[in-house]
Amino acid sequence: MGGNERGSRKLGLYIHIPFCASRCAYCDFCSTAGRRDLIPAYQKALKKHLTEAAPRLESYRIDTVYFGGGTPSWYGADYLVDLLGLIRKETRLTADCEITLEANPDSVEAAGLGRLRRAGFNRISLGAQSANDAILRFLGRRHSWAQVPRAVEKARRAGFENISLDLIYGLPAQSREDWSDTLRRVMELNVQHLSCYGLKIEEGTPLWQYRNSPDIPDDDLQADMYLYAVDTLAGAGYIQYEISNFAKRGYASRHNLKYWLLEDYAGFGASAASCIGSQRFTFLKDVEGYIRAVETGENLVCEEETVTAVEKAVEYVMLGLRTARGIEAGEYERRYRAPFAPLESLLQGYVRLGLAKQVDDRWRFTPRGFLLSNQLIGELLDAQAEQRYKPRPYSP
């Protein structure tokens, strides 16, 4: 790589912290509950892994760093500050780097937040989930709603000006009125960003046993909750920039957008995934296995693939249509050297049904289209595949 190009590319870093005080009933992420005894060894392994990988990141400028989990706030401010210090030392962070910490309302304290903010963390994402304490207890959450506004206030006093809350709708025994109350209380906090996720009951989680329960809101009620949130949050000044994400102007999550816009990111830690160019790989999903592999120099990768141009074209449609930015014909044809016409024909039909719209030559789904996005994207991908395999006329 030439000198003028060195460091011109941008990269996001994801650091997985797989530790929690306890495991929530709906969680299927790589995490281990209550195992503080493993934290020192995991910290040592993470630092070794980051240091060994740093020379391969020299050609990048790091413009986002995201500490996810698990519960990074339970991991502890000392360890997080130590990790961020190492990242600053070993890589090139941009001056405006977005540095996010996931936290739970019950595991944040003022002194620790102050340390984190002074170290450079500038965005915090709090797992609020619901304002109904009975639902929170059923989900195995360790906090009450009263702790959420207190955590927001602590973060603000520590200097965080970019605060996000995670919410879930479609929860057991949750009514539309209950969801409305949660949104009302959240909007009173006037945070910069909100993520609203529909409940997905994953096999292997404690909640799986309730998958057929009449207490779980059905698809129609979940759809009603979703559309209510879209309308209500728009009225409060939140811009929907992705199916599940809403932000005040200028506060969209730059790190999360990397996933949806097919930009490069590198993950570190157990189960962390990376996407750099056409290479995709995921590290071992077992915490103790990850520690052991780093210590011994064994292979850390449990999954890897090289993504073809055809697969990237599929992802461009699939991920781009999750966002309000959407997709664009010229962009598609320049990148993938394939005609956009078959997709455009379908998109025009979606416009007539009120499921999509065209804004400044870009196609995007409406909120009602987002609700049917799996079906609609499937139809678009079928049209894409049909065009790809369509026999070409013979020309001597």
Phi, psi and omega in degrees: 000132183290162183298323181289337182269341186300124178079009181277337180275148181253150184217140172262145176249136173242128180244117183268125179247096190270046182232136178221158173292321176205165185261132179285155187294337184258357191277129173237019177284163176288106178204158178230133188265131171074008186265064178298336181296337181272346188298313180302318180292323179293318178300316180298317180294316179301315181295320178296315180299313179298317181296317181292329182276341187307318180301331180281352180255006185298332183277002182247152165256130183272115183249354171215143172226129184232119176262106182242178183200206021053196180229091181304326180295330177285332177300322174115140182298321182301313181293320181293317178297321178298316179295315180295324176299319178295317179299318177300321182289320190265344182230178181251101177276138176290159182297329182256026184305130176275119184238108189254143175236127170276143183209156172253146184302332182276351185240022174250139176223151192304314184297316180296319178296321177298317178298316181297317181295318179295330180285343178125352174297130184231005178216137180229136180243114185259133178275091180273311175072307183202156174264003181262112185296327179295319178294319179301317179295318180299324181282353182082016177288144184268356184248162172256168177298323183303333180283342182292304178300328177294320179294320177299316180295319177299317180296318179295317180294332178282349177108006178283122179253001180231097185240133179239149174238137173266134178230153177233135174242164185081024183281159179305130178065013180275128177261169176298323180294321178296317178296320177299319179295320177300313180297319180300314181292323180294316181297331176297336180281341174055045176282169187276338189212143177225136172246125182241108185250135171286138182298131171241121182271112186264139177298139181096351177264158179302331182288345184303327182294344181258011189300331181255013182289140175293348178282347177278123179305137181283178185300321182294319179291320176300318179297319179296319178297318181297309182295326176296318179296316180302311182293316183294315182290325176299319179294339179264007176092013178266128181266126177280116181247356177203162186315314188251003190235140185224140183212149168295156184305129178089002185241018173300145180290111181292327180291312181297327178298334178301321180295317186279337181259013176059038176269167185281141173209151180235131180254151177224140181110170181301130178073001183292138181252152179228149174220106181230111184064235180262006183260132176234136176205154181230138181274164182313138186265008178251125186300309181292326176295321177297313180302313183296318182294321177294317182297321186264351182081016178287170180295127181270342189275129177252340177217139176204152178201156171255122185274127180279167178299322179296316179295325177293324177296320177298314181293326178302315179289311186297316183273322181300325181278000168281343187253160175289340178291324176071206182232162185220140187300309182298319179299314180298313185290325178292319184287318193243001176050047179223148181290139180271347188307316180299324178288320182297323179300316178294317181298323177298321176296321178295325177299315181297332179271358181078018183260347180213166174210160179247123181231117179052050177070003178253140179260134179213158177279151167279171176305321177292327175292323177301321180300327182255019190300322180299315180293313184294317179295323176301318178295320179295320180291326175297318179294323178296315180293320180298320178294322183294323184259008179294127180299137179271144180298141181288134175228118184293000000 
